[in-house]
Amino acid sequence: MANDASTVFDVVILGGGSGGYAAALRAAQLGLQVALIEKGKLGGTCLHNGCIPTKALLHAAEVADQTRESAGFGVKATFEGIDINGVHAYKDGVISGLYKGLQGLVASRKITYVSGEGRLSSPTTVDVNGERYTGRHIVLATGSVPKSLPGLAIDGDRVISSDHALTLDRVPNSVIVLGGGVIGVEFASVWKSFGAEVTIIEALPHLAPLEDENSSKLLERAFRKRGIKFELGARFSGVEYTATGVRASLENGKQVEAELMLVAVGRGPVSQGLGYEEAGVATDRGYVLVDEYMQTNVPTISAVGDLVPTLQLAHVGFAEGILVAERLAGLKVVPIDYDGVPRVTYCHPEVASVGITEAKAKELYGADKVVTAKFNLAGNGKSKILKTAGEIKLVQVKDGAVVGVHMVGDRMGEQVGEAQLIYNWEALPSEVAQLIHAHPTQSEALGEAHLALAGKPLHNHD
Ligand SMILES: Cc1cc2nc3c(=O)[nH]c(=O)nc-3n(C[C@H](O)[C@H](O)[C@H](O)COP(=O)(O)OP(=O)(O)OC[C@H]3O[C@@H](n4cnc5c(N)ncnc54)[C@H](O)[C@@H]3O)c2cc1C
């Protein structure tokens, strides 16, 4: 096999998604020689099949809702329907602008970009297109793909994954969404706003089951009001084709029919057949195992992003990629506190959180050591103006710091930046209560929740 390089790179990165390209950009910035290998499109899932396209769809959905509800704001407009080609053109325009920008960034940092499918051939080499790329260090960043359930075939037509849903050429009349996690509820929200009948099937007792139970319940209430149906604690047992679509069966005997079914039961790591195990890299159910510095058991190999068993979020991939680049460049790095990572589900209404849930806090500190406070958005002027409902809930260790911020309401994702500073700086409620929030903004609601926790509520109704 030809050795591409006379060059031995400092770092060879396999996979150009959020984790891989962040590692490449930071490593190059620190003066390292970097090769970045990508078989698809630079930017990976987040840019092409994940965060960005879904958020464009959700924004189009918001415009549709606002148009339908415009009379309630005294604005005359008629909602005539969804032009799905127009929606895709808008979404694709956003993606292509960002894609060009990212390609330019990678080129400007003098990163050797290799287009092709790579395979780890030893602890220091990756083979691509018949060439061998050698690095003093290797970073594995091959990401994840949609998972299914045993025996459930995704045909891309009536039973689809999020990848198919993003390019669907129509608004379906009705959809079953299998899985009430982040991806499932976001698509449910979009389709309902676009005019489809939506039923979510979730095996666990709540939608958004990883969130604080209060947030899940508020989301369920809001979805019920919007006419989104859901079956909770309901285990899926099978699907069959009907004359016009699909029929899903549940273990409790219920059946749900729709035009198509989205399978949103999570994503699994891309690690099979890529030479990882042959190179001695330890894995668990396909996930590459790493320590808190993203180092695998093989000294020359690190791994980041959805491929490792941490939170499957783009900004986690960015942070892990940067951490690895800085470590390889000899900088002092600090392990990531994953509880301090902000999490947003961008449906209508949004669910945003940082820190731990009330249940987890009670488990860690004891029930009598945990204090909570809530602020209802009904008491927040800007939320009233926007006609959104919801709540901010805080979890505090008695006489100590705020350890959880849980928010439900439109645009609450935009509040999570302040919430993460509060959590990560271990702020006391009394310290946050000192800070003055601009009126009228939704950020005031976060301030008011801290006023309540500090014992001096302002606009709280008891
Ligand atoms: C529908 C959806 C919505 C999402 N929304 C959000 C959101 O709003 N916010 C958020 O933070 N996260 C969101 N995510 C998650 C986010 O997209 C992922 O966490 C993130 O993309 C993970 O980055 P990564 O680099 O680990 O993997 P990926 O982005 O999957 O990148 C891996 C890359 O490796 C390449 N690759 C794989 N194998 C090889 C090989 N053998 N050779 C060469 N290249 C290879 C792939 O082509 C891919 O480009 C969403 C995901 C989905 C599916």
The ligand as an SDF file (V2000), in Angstrom:
LIG
                    3D

 53 58  0  0  0  0  0  0  0  0999 V2000
  -32.4580   14.4460   13.9140 C   0  0  0  0  0  0  0  0  0  0  0  0
  -31.3370   14.8550   14.8350 C   0  0  0  0  0  0  0  0  0  0  0  0
  -31.3880   16.0670   15.4930 C   0  0  0  0  0  0  0  0  0  0  0  0
  -30.3570   16.4550   16.3210 C   0  0  0  0  0  0  0  0  0  0  0  0
  -30.4510   17.6700   16.9420 N   0  0  0  0  0  0  0  0  0  0  0  0
  -29.4530   18.0620   17.7590 C   0  0  0  0  0  0  0  0  0  0  0  0
  -29.5000   19.3470   18.3760 C   0  0  0  0  0  0  0  0  0  0  0  0
  -30.4430   20.1180   18.1800 O   0  0  0  0  0  0  0  0  0  0  0  0
  -28.4680   19.7200   19.1650 N   0  0  0  0  0  0  0  0  0  0  0  0
  -27.4180   18.8790   19.4100 C   0  0  0  0  0  0  0  0  0  0  0  0
  -26.5080   19.2620   20.1500 O   0  0  0  0  0  0  0  0  0  0  0  0
  -27.3320   17.6580   18.8310 N   0  0  0  0  0  0  0  0  0  0  0  0
  -28.3270   17.2390   18.0110 C   0  0  0  0  0  0  0  0  0  0  0  0
  -28.2270   16.0230   17.3860 N   0  0  0  0  0  0  0  0  0  0  0  0
  -27.0660   15.1580   17.6950 C   0  0  0  0  0  0  0  0  0  0  0  0
  -25.8360   15.5820   16.9150 C   0  0  0  0  0  0  0  0  0  0  0  0
  -26.1520   15.6410   15.5480 O   0  0  0  0  0  0  0  0  0  0  0  0
  -24.7210   14.5940   17.1900 C   0  0  0  0  0  0  0  0  0  0  0  0
  -24.5040   14.5110   18.5740 O   0  0  0  0  0  0  0  0  0  0  0  0
  -23.4170   15.0100   16.5290 C   0  0  0  0  0  0  0  0  0  0  0  0
  -23.5810   15.1350   15.1360 O   0  0  0  0  0  0  0  0  0  0  0  0
  -22.3150   13.9820   16.8420 C   0  0  0  0  0  0  0  0  0  0  0  0
  -21.1360   14.3580   16.1970 O   0  0  0  0  0  0  0  0  0  0  0  0
  -20.0240   13.2650   15.8380 P   0  0  0  0  0  0  0  0  0  0  0  0
  -18.9080   14.0140   15.2300 O   0  0  0  0  0  0  0  0  0  0  0  0
  -19.7650   12.4040   16.9840 O   0  0  0  0  0  0  0  0  0  0  0  0
  -20.7200   12.3130   14.7660 O   0  0  0  0  0  0  0  0  0  0  0  0
  -21.3130   12.6170   13.3360 P   0  0  0  0  0  0  0  0  0  0  0  0
  -21.8300   13.9840   13.2320 O   0  0  0  0  0  0  0  0  0  0  0  0
  -22.2420   11.4750   13.0660 O   0  0  0  0  0  0  0  0  0  0  0  0
  -20.0490   12.5490   12.3880 O   0  0  0  0  0  0  0  0  0  0  0  0
  -19.3650   11.3630   12.1250 C   0  0  0  0  0  0  0  0  0  0  0  0
  -18.7840   11.4830   10.7470 C   0  0  0  0  0  0  0  0  0  0  0  0
  -17.9170   10.3850   10.5160 O   0  0  0  0  0  0  0  0  0  0  0  0
  -18.0410    9.9880    9.1780 C   0  0  0  0  0  0  0  0  0  0  0  0
  -17.5950    8.6140    9.0760 N   0  0  0  0  0  0  0  0  0  0  0  0
  -18.1360    7.5160    9.6460 C   0  0  0  0  0  0  0  0  0  0  0  0
  -17.4100    6.4360    9.3360 N   0  0  0  0  0  0  0  0  0  0  0  0
  -16.3940    6.8460    8.5410 C   0  0  0  0  0  0  0  0  0  0  0  0
  -15.3210    6.1940    7.9120 C   0  0  0  0  0  0  0  0  0  0  0  0
  -15.1300    4.8750    8.0180 N   0  0  0  0  0  0  0  0  0  0  0  0
  -14.4690    6.9340    7.1840 N   0  0  0  0  0  0  0  0  0  0  0  0
  -14.6390    8.2740    7.0510 C   0  0  0  0  0  0  0  0  0  0  0  0
  -15.6400    8.9350    7.6360 N   0  0  0  0  0  0  0  0  0  0  0  0
  -16.5060    8.2210    8.3770 C   0  0  0  0  0  0  0  0  0  0  0  0
  -19.5170   10.1630    8.8750 C   0  0  0  0  0  0  0  0  0  0  0  0
  -19.7450   10.2990    7.4840 O   0  0  0  0  0  0  0  0  0  0  0  0
  -19.8400   11.4370    9.6440 C   0  0  0  0  0  0  0  0  0  0  0  0
  -19.7500   12.5900    8.8520 O   0  0  0  0  0  0  0  0  0  0  0  0
  -29.2350   15.6100   16.5160 C   0  0  0  0  0  0  0  0  0  0  0  0
  -29.1600   14.3980   15.8370 C   0  0  0  0  0  0  0  0  0  0  0  0
  -30.1880   14.0170   15.0030 C   0  0  0  0  0  0  0  0  0  0  0  0
  -30.0910   12.7290   14.2600 C   0  0  0  0  0  0  0  0  0  0  0  0
  1  2  1  0
  2  3  1  0
  2 52  2  0
  3  4  2  0
  4  5  1  0
  4 50  1  0
  5  6  2  0
  6  7  1  0
  6 13  1  0
  7  8  2  0
  7  9  1  0
  9 10  1  0
 10 11  2  0
 10 12  1  0
 12 13  2  0
 13 14  1  0
 14 15  1  0
 14 50  1  0
 15 16  1  0
 16 17  1  0
 16 18  1  0
 18 19  1  0
 18 20  1  0
 20 21  1  0
 20 22  1  0
 22 23  1  0
 23 24  1  0
 24 25  2  0
 24 26  1  0
 24 27  1  0
 27 28  1  0
 28 29  2  0
 28 30  1  0
 28 31  1  0
 31 32  1  0
 32 33  1  0
 33 34  1  0
 33 48  1  0
 34 35  1  0
 35 36  1  0
 35 46  1  0
 36 37  1  0
 36 45  1  0
 37 38  2  0
 38 39  1  0
 39 40  1  0
 39 45  2  0
 40 41  1  0
 40 42  2  0
 42 43  1  0
 43 44  2  0
 44 45  1  0
 46 47  1  0
 46 48  1  0
 48 49  1  0
 50 51  2  0
 51 52  1  0
 52 53  1  0
M  END
$$$$
